[in-house]
């Protein structure tokens, strides 16, 4: 049977996409291994030991260059087929023109990678497999997309054995999974609107596993890990009201008794939904505020949500004892320092438990990136993206951007203690990025460990042991 080596770099969460691919491959008799570069740094020796037929990478706009360089190095020492998937190559399929890239996979990869490995095993032609673009005799075969996988229950659970070889994955107190794919909304900074357009006419874009299928996986995860809590990584966990009620009932019936965290959209929240979640054991919700300016939210971001809806939903969860974590974007095209302060004030009015904010990145294929290019806020160079949107530099060109970067580190403090806003505005003028970054790390670590309980102290120590 064919063998696949997935190459990944630890970034806090389990690599669910890779784990689903591995599960499908193993279901069809193929072998898979994971090489995590944080823990296995002599990657050439590992590749030579494993001797895979395919070396596979899931790439984003933040990491594509690193994996491309890595793959070039591997191909110099070992003969294999290189396969790249993920959002970056989906929206930039010309990525295949890079040296040492043999195949790219656009869109959902489960069925395509199984077809590829079946063909490799049989010694047959694989240039005509849907979703794949393949180099062949100095030509590129551009295959069409296959329909979306309609029934997610037909897919096996994510392959946890793939990651359990590494202690930091294996001994974790928080376990992540997903119950759905797709999002029905058109936020301009997100890839979903472009992905939906790409798959137009190829099936329902938003799909959910059955509640029973999810419960079966949770029971299995409890046996494997005895987790302190679960995180459901769906774009919007409450997108289907009937589904939520059925899930909550089964969560009770099967006595899961493990707290969980979800993502919600505030204009879908009401008293009944919030109470169901509370009764089932939801201890934390995450939702997007993104910008405190109503016009920016509606016109630039296409988020037709009012300040009142944000505040009321946040306060409702707070009244039920459910912790809240708000997502925000700073450094948007044309955004000023005063606009960021307006976002901070809305977070303060919402009394969010923690106000997370990310530096906006104009990801290719999104409407907002096209807007940034058109209005010359961004030069279009993909190699200028910072490797981490949570605490890096912006590629957006606006007069206040350097101060906004510094305000980004101080954002959560100002949202928690709004009386500090005038002082924090002044601090953003001082070039003390390293100092502010250390404050940011410590404050965020406090919430991750002690408030949201996403990591234990043991896991933090393991991180230092393996990563630093």
C-alpha positions as CSV (number, residue, x, y, z in Angstrom):
1,X,0.0,0.0,0.0
2,X,1.1,3.6,-0.5
3,X,2.6,5.5,2.4
4,X,2.1,9.2,3.2
5,X,4.2,11.5,5.4
6,X,2.4,14.6,6.5
7,X,4.7,17.5,7.6
8,X,3.4,20.0,10.1
9,X,4.6,22.5,12.7
10,X,3.0,22.5,16.1
11,X,0.8,25.6,16.5
12,X,-1.2,25.0,19.7
13,X,-4.1,22.9,18.2
14,X,-4.3,19.5,16.8
15,X,-4.0,19.6,12.9
16,X,-7.6,18.3,12.3
17,X,-7.4,18.6,8.5
18,X,-4.4,16.4,8.3
19,X,-5.9,14.0,10.8
20,X,-9.0,13.6,8.7
21,X,-7.0,12.9,5.6
22,X,-5.0,10.3,7.5
23,X,-8.1,8.6,8.8
24,X,-9.5,8.2,5.3
25,X,-6.2,6.9,4.0
26,X,-5.9,4.3,6.8
27,X,-9.5,3.3,6.2
28,X,-8.4,2.3,2.6
29,X,-5.3,0.4,3.8
30,X,-2.6,3.0,3.3
31,X,-0.1,4.0,5.9
32,X,0.4,7.5,7.3
33,X,2.9,9.2,9.6
34,X,3.2,12.8,10.9
35,X,6.5,14.6,11.1
36,X,6.1,17.7,13.4
37,X,9.0,20.0,12.9
38,X,8.8,21.4,16.5
39,X,9.7,18.0,17.9
40,X,11.6,16.2,15.1
41,X,14.0,18.7,13.7
42,X,16.3,16.4,11.7
43,X,13.6,16.1,9.0
44,X,15.9,14.6,6.3
45,X,16.9,11.7,8.5
46,X,13.2,11.1,9.4
47,X,12.1,11.2,5.8
48,X,14.8,8.6,4.9
49,X,13.7,6.4,7.8
50,X,10.0,6.5,6.9
51,X,10.6,6.3,3.1
52,X,7.2,7.7,2.1
53,X,5.7,7.6,-1.4
54,X,4.1,11.0,-0.8
55,X,5.3,13.9,1.3
56,X,2.2,16.1,2.0
57,X,1.8,19.6,3.4
58,X,-1.2,21.8,4.3
59,X,-0.2,25.4,3.6
60,X,-1.6,28.8,4.4
61,X,-0.5,32.2,3.3
62,X,1.5,32.6,6.5
63,X,3.6,29.4,6.1
64,X,3.7,28.5,2.4
65,X,7.2,29.8,1.8
66,X,8.7,27.8,4.7
67,X,7.2,24.6,3.5
68,X,8.2,25.2,-0.1
69,X,11.8,25.7,1.0
70,X,11.6,22.6,3.2
71,X,10.2,20.5,0.4
72,X,12.9,21.6,-2.0
73,X,15.5,20.5,0.5
74,X,13.8,17.1,1.0
75,X,13.6,16.5,-2.7
76,X,17.3,17.1,-3.0
77,X,17.9,14.1,-0.6
78,X,14.9,11.8,-1.2
79,X,12.8,10.9,-4.3
80,X,9.1,11.2,-3.6
81,X,5.9,12.8,-4.8
82,X,5.3,16.2,-3.1
83,X,1.7,17.1,-2.5
84,X,0.5,20.5,-1.3
85,X,-3.1,21.3,-0.1
86,X,-4.8,23.8,2.1
87,X,-6.3,27.3,1.6
88,X,-3.3,28.9,0.0
89,X,-3.0,26.5,-3.0
90,X,-6.8,26.4,-3.3
91,X,-7.0,30.1,-4.1
92,X,-3.5,30.3,-5.7
93,X,-3.3,27.1,-7.8
94,X,-0.4,28.6,-9.7
95,X,1.6,27.6,-6.7
96,X,2.2,24.4,-8.7
97,X,4.6,26.3,-10.9
98,X,7.1,26.3,-8.1
99,X,10.1,24.1,-8.4
100,X,9.8,20.7,-6.6
101,X,6.0,20.9,-6.3
102,X,4.5,17.8,-8.0
103,X,0.8,18.0,-7.2
104,X,-1.6,20.4,-5.5
105,X,-5.0,19.6,-4.1
106,X,-7.7,22.3,-4.3
107,X,-10.6,22.2,-1.9
108,X,-11.6,19.1,0.2
109,X,-8.9,16.5,0.0
110,X,-10.2,13.3,1.6
111,X,-11.4,11.6,-1.6
112,X,-8.7,13.0,-3.8
113,X,-5.8,11.8,-1.6
114,X,-7.3,8.4,-1.4
115,X,-7.7,8.2,-5.2
116,X,-4.1,9.3,-5.5
117,X,-2.7,6.7,-3.2
118,X,-4.9,4.0,-4.7
119,X,-3.4,4.9,-8.1
120,X,0.2,4.9,-6.7
121,X,-0.4,1.5,-5.2
122,X,-1.8,0.1,-8.4
123,X,0.9,1.7,-10.5
124,X,-1.7,3.4,-12.6
125,X,-2.1,6.9,-14.0
126,X,-3.1,9.6,-11.5
127,X,-3.1,12.7,-13.7
128,X,-6.9,12.8,-14.1
129,X,-8.0,12.8,-10.4
130,X,-10.5,15.5,-9.6
131,X,-9.4,18.3,-7.2
132,X,-5.7,17.6,-8.2
133,X,-3.5,19.7,-10.5
134,X,-0.6,17.5,-11.6
135,X,2.7,18.2,-13.3
136,X,3.2,15.7,-16.1
137,X,6.0,15.8,-18.8
138,X,6.5,19.5,-18.1
139,X,2.8,20.2,-18.6
140,X,0.2,20.8,-15.8
141,X,-3.0,18.9,-15.8
142,X,-5.7,21.0,-14.2
143,X,-8.5,18.8,-13.1
144,X,-12.0,20.0,-12.1
145,X,-13.4,20.0,-8.6
146,X,-15.5,17.1,-7.5
147,X,-18.8,17.7,-5.6
148,X,-18.6,18.4,-1.9
149,X,-18.9,15.5,0.6
150,X,-22.6,15.8,1.4
151,X,-22.9,13.3,4.3
152,X,-20.1,14.0,6.8
153,X,-21.1,11.0,8.8
154,X,-19.6,8.8,6.1
155,X,-16.1,10.1,7.1
156,X,-14.1,8.4,9.8
157,X,-13.3,10.2,13.0
158,X,-10.1,12.3,12.9
159,X,-7.0,10.0,13.3
160,X,-5.7,10.7,16.8
161,X,-3.1,7.9,16.5
162,X,-1.3,10.1,14.0
163,X,-0.5,12.8,16.6
164,X,-0.2,10.7,19.8
165,X,3.4,9.8,19.1
166,X,4.2,13.4,20.4
167,X,3.7,14.0,24.1
168,X,2.5,17.5,23.7
169,X,-0.4,16.3,21.6
170,X,-1.0,13.1,23.6
171,X,-1.1,14.7,27.1
172,X,-3.5,17.5,26.5
173,X,-6.3,18.7,28.8
174,X,-8.3,20.2,26.0
175,X,-9.5,18.3,22.9
176,X,-10.7,19.9,19.7
177,X,-13.1,18.6,17.1
178,X,-15.6,19.9,14.5
179,X,-19.2,19.1,13.9
180,X,-19.7,20.9,10.6
181,X,-18.1,22.4,7.5
182,X,-18.8,25.7,5.9
183,X,-20.4,29.1,7.0
184,X,-23.4,30.7,5.4
185,X,-22.1,34.3,5.8
186,X,-20.0,36.5,3.6
187,X,-17.6,38.3,5.9
188,X,-15.1,39.9,3.5
189,X,-12.0,39.0,5.5
190,X,-12.8,35.3,5.5
191,X,-12.2,32.7,2.8
192,X,-15.8,31.2,3.1
193,X,-17.4,33.5,0.5
194,X,-14.7,32.6,-2.0
195,X,-14.8,28.9,-1.2
196,X,-18.5,28.9,-1.6
197,X,-18.2,30.5,-5.0
198,X,-15.5,28.0,-6.0
199,X,-17.9,25.2,-5.2
200,X,-21.0,26.7,-6.7
201,X,-23.2,24.0,-8.2
202,X,-21.2,21.2,-6.5
203,X,-23.4,20.6,-3.4
204,X,-24.5,22.2,-0.2
205,X,-21.7,24.3,1.2
206,X,-22.8,24.2,4.9
207,X,-23.0,20.7,6.1
208,X,-23.3,19.1,9.6
209,X,-22.6,15.8,11.1
210,X,-25.5,14.2,12.8
211,X,-25.6,14.9,16.6
212,X,-25.4,11.1,17.2
213,X,-22.2,10.9,15.2
214,X,-20.6,13.8,17.1
215,X,-21.6,12.2,20.5
216,X,-20.1,8.9,19.4
217,X,-16.8,10.7,18.8
218,X,-16.9,12.5,22.1
219,X,-17.4,9.3,24.0
220,X,-14.4,7.9,22.2
221,X,-12.3,11.0,23.0
222,X,-13.3,10.8,26.6
223,X,-11.8,7.2,26.7
224,X,-8.7,8.3,25.0
225,X,-7.8,11.5,26.8
226,X,-10.2,12.1,29.8
227,X,-10.1,15.8,28.7
228,X,-10.8,18.7,31.0
229,X,-12.9,20.3,28.2
230,X,-13.8,20.1,24.6
231,X,-13.6,22.8,21.9
232,X,-15.9,22.7,18.9
233,X,-14.0,24.5,16.2
234,X,-17.0,25.1,13.9
235,X,-17.3,28.5,12.3
236,X,-20.7,28.8,14.0
237,X,-21.8,26.0,16.3
238,X,-25.4,27.3,16.6
239,X,-26.1,27.7,12.8
240,X,-29.0,25.2,13.0
241,X,-31.3,25.6,16.0
242,X,-33.0,22.1,15.7
243,X,-29.5,20.5,15.6
244,X,-28.4,22.3,18.7
245,X,-31.5,21.1,20.7
246,X,-30.9,17.5,19.6
247,X,-27.2,17.7,20.4
248,X,-27.9,19.1,23.9
249,X,-30.4,16.3,24.6
250,X,-27.9,13.6,23.6
251,X,-25.2,15.3,25.6
252,X,-27.4,14.8,28.6
253,X,-28.6,11.3,27.7
254,X,-25.0,10.0,27.3
255,X,-23.7,11.8,30.4
256,X,-20.8,13.4,28.6
257,X,-20.3,15.7,31.6
258,X,-17.4,17.6,30.0
259,X,-17.5,21.4,29.7
260,X,-17.1,22.7,26.2
261,X,-16.4,25.9,24.3
262,X,-17.9,27.0,21.0
263,X,-18.0,29.8,18.4
264,X,-21.3,31.7,18.0
265,X,-22.6,34.6,15.9
266,X,-24.3,37.1,18.2
267,X,-27.3,37.8,16.0
268,X,-28.3,34.1,16.2
269,X,-28.2,34.1,20.0
270,X,-31.4,34.3,22.2
271,X,-32.4,33.3,25.7
272,X,-33.4,29.8,24.7
273,X,-30.2,29.0,22.8
274,X,-28.1,30.4,25.6
275,X,-30.0,28.4,28.2
276,X,-29.7,25.1,26.2
277,X,-25.9,25.7,26.0
278,X,-25.6,26.4,29.6
279,X,-27.5,23.3,30.7
280,X,-25.4,21.1,28.5
281,X,-22.2,22.3,30.0
282,X,-21.0,25.1,27.6
283,X,-18.7,27.1,29.8
284,X,-17.2,29.5,27.2
285,X,-18.3,31.1,23.9
286,X,-16.3,33.0,21.3
287,X,-17.8,35.5,18.9
288,X,-16.7,38.2,16.5
289,X,-16.9,41.9,17.2
290,X,-14.1,42.7,14.7
291,X,-14.7,46.4,14.6
292,X,-16.5,48.9,16.9
293,X,-17.4,51.1,14.0
294,X,-20.9,50.2,12.7
295,X,-20.2,51.5,9.1
296,X,-16.9,49.6,9.0
297,X,-18.6,46.4,10.1
298,X,-21.5,46.7,7.7
299,X,-19.9,48.1,4.6
300,X,-16.3,47.0,4.7
301,X,-16.6,43.7,6.5
302,X,-20.2,42.8,5.5
303,X,-21.2,41.9,9.1
304,X,-24.7,43.2,9.4
305,X,-24.7,43.1,13.2
306,X,-25.6,46.0,15.5
307,X,-23.8,47.2,18.6
308,X,-26.9,46.4,20.6
309,X,-26.9,42.8,19.4
310,X,-23.2,42.4,20.4
311,X,-23.7,43.9,23.9
312,X,-26.9,42.1,24.6
313,X,-25.6,38.7,23.6
314,X,-22.4,39.1,25.6
315,X,-24.2,40.3,28.7
316,X,-26.7,37.4,28.3
317,X,-23.9,34.8,28.4
318,X,-22.2,36.7,31.3
319,X,-25.5,36.5,33.3
320,X,-25.5,32.7,32.9
321,X,-22.0,32.4,34.0
322,X,-20.7,31.5,30.5
323,X,-17.3,33.0,29.8
324,X,-16.9,35.2,26.7
325,X,-14.0,35.7,24.3
326,X,-14.4,38.3,21.6
327,X,-12.5,38.3,18.3
328,X,-11.4,41.7,16.9
329,X,-9.4,42.9,13.9
330,X,-7.0,45.8,14.0
331,X,-5.1,47.4,11.1
332,X,-8.0,47.2,8.6
333,X,-7.6,49.1,5.3
334,X,-8.1,52.8,6.1
335,X,-8.5,52.2,9.8
336,X,-7.3,55.0,12.1
337,X,-6.1,54.9,15.7
338,X,-9.4,56.4,16.8
339,X,-11.3,53.6,15.0
340,X,-9.3,51.0,17.0
341,X,-10.2,52.9,20.2
342,X,-13.8,52.7,19.2
343,X,-13.5,48.9,18.9
344,X,-12.0,48.8,22.4
345,X,-14.9,50.8,23.8
346,X,-17.4,48.4,22.3
347,X,-15.6,45.5,23.9
348,X,-15.6,47.3,27.2
349,X,-19.4,48.0,26.9
350,X,-19.9,44.3,26.2
351,X,-17.9,43.3,29.3
352,X,-16.2,40.5,27.4
353,X,-14.1,38.2,29.5
354,X,-11.1,38.5,27.2
355,X,-10.9,40.7,24.1
356,X,-8.6,38.9,21.6
357,X,-7.4,41.0,18.6
358,X,-5.6,40.0,15.5
359,X,-3.6,42.1,13.1
360,X,-5.5,42.0,9.8
361,X,-3.9,40.0,7.0
362,X,-5.2,40.5,3.4
363,X,-5.5,36.8,2.6
364,X,-5.6,36.1,-1.1
365,X,-9.0,35.2,-2.6
366,X,-11.0,37.3,-0.1
367,X,-13.0,40.4,-1.0
368,X,-11.2,42.6,1.6
369,X,-7.8,41.7,0.2
370,X,-9.1,42.7,-3.3
371,X,-10.3,46.0,-1.8
372,X,-6.9,46.6,-0.1
373,X,-5.1,46.0,-3.4
374,X,-7.5,48.2,-5.4
375,X,-7.1,51.1,-2.9
376,X,-3.3,50.6,-2.6
377,X,-3.4,49.7,1.1
378,X,-1.4,46.6,0.2
379,X,1.1,45.8,-2.5
380,X,0.0,42.2,-3.2
381,X,3.3,40.6,-2.2
382,X,2.6,37.3,-0.5
383,X,6.1,36.9,0.9
384,X,5.6,39.9,3.2
385,X,3.0,38.3,5.4
386,X,4.1,37.9,9.0
387,X,4.2,34.2,10.1
388,X,1.8,35.0,13.0
389,X,-1.3,37.2,12.7
390,X,-1.7,37.3,16.5
391,X,1.5,39.2,17.3
392,X,3.3,40.3,14.3
393,X,3.5,43.2,11.8
394,X,0.9,44.5,9.4
395,X,1.3,44.7,5.7
396,X,-1.3,47.3,5.4
397,X,-0.2,50.8,4.5
398,X,-2.0,53.5,6.6
399,X,-0.6,56.5,8.5
400,X,-1.4,55.1,12.0
401,X,-0.3,51.5,11.3
402,X,2.8,51.4,13.5
403,X,0.9,52.8,16.5
404,X,-2.0,50.4,15.8
405,X,0.5,47.5,16.0
406,X,1.6,48.7,19.4
407,X,-2.1,49.3,20.5
408,X,-2.8,45.7,19.4
409,X,-0.6,44.5,22.3
410,X,-2.4,46.8,24.8
411,X,-5.9,46.2,23.4
412,X,-7.1,43.6,26.0
413,X,-5.9,45.8,28.9
414,X,-7.9,48.8,27.6
415,X,-11.0,46.7,27.0
416,X,-10.9,45.3,30.5
417,X,-10.1,48.6,32.2
418,X,-11.5,51.4,29.9
419,X,-10.3,54.1,32.2
420,X,-6.8,53.2,31.0
421,X,-7.7,54.2,27.3
422,X,-6.3,57.7,27.4
423,X,-3.0,56.4,28.9
424,X,-2.8,53.5,26.5
425,X,-3.4,55.9,23.6
426,X,-0.3,57.7,24.7
427,X,1.7,54.5,25.2
428,X,1.0,53.6,21.6
429,X,3.2,56.5,20.5
430,X,6.2,55.0,22.3
431,X,8.4,52.5,20.4
432,X,8.3,49.9,23.2
433,X,7.1,47.0,21.1
434,X,9.1,44.3,22.9
435,X,7.9,45.5,26.3
436,X,4.2,45.7,25.2
437,X,4.6,42.3,23.6
438,X,5.7,40.7,26.8
439,X,2.7,42.3,28.6
440,X,0.5,40.8,25.9
441,X,2.0,37.3,26.3
442,X,1.6,37.3,30.1
443,X,-1.9,38.6,30.1
444,X,-3.0,36.2,27.4
445,X,-1.3,33.3,29.1
446,X,-3.2,34.1,32.3
447,X,-6.5,33.8,30.5
448,X,-5.5,30.7,28.5
449,X,-4.4,28.8,31.6
450,X,-6.5,30.0,34.5
451,X,-9.7,31.5,33.0
452,X,-10.5,29.5,29.9
453,X,-8.4,26.5,31.1
454,X,-7.2,25.7,27.6
455,X,-3.8,24.6,28.9
456,X,-2.7,23.2,32.2
457,X,0.6,24.3,33.9
458,X,2.0,20.9,33.0
459,X,1.3,21.5,29.3
460,X,2.9,25.0,29.5
461,X,6.0,23.4,31.0
462,X,6.0,20.7,28.2
463,X,5.8,23.5,25.7
464,X,9.0,25.0,27.1
465,X,10.6,21.6,27.2
466,X,9.9,20.7,23.6
467,X,9.7,24.1,21.8
468,X,12.1,26.3,23.6
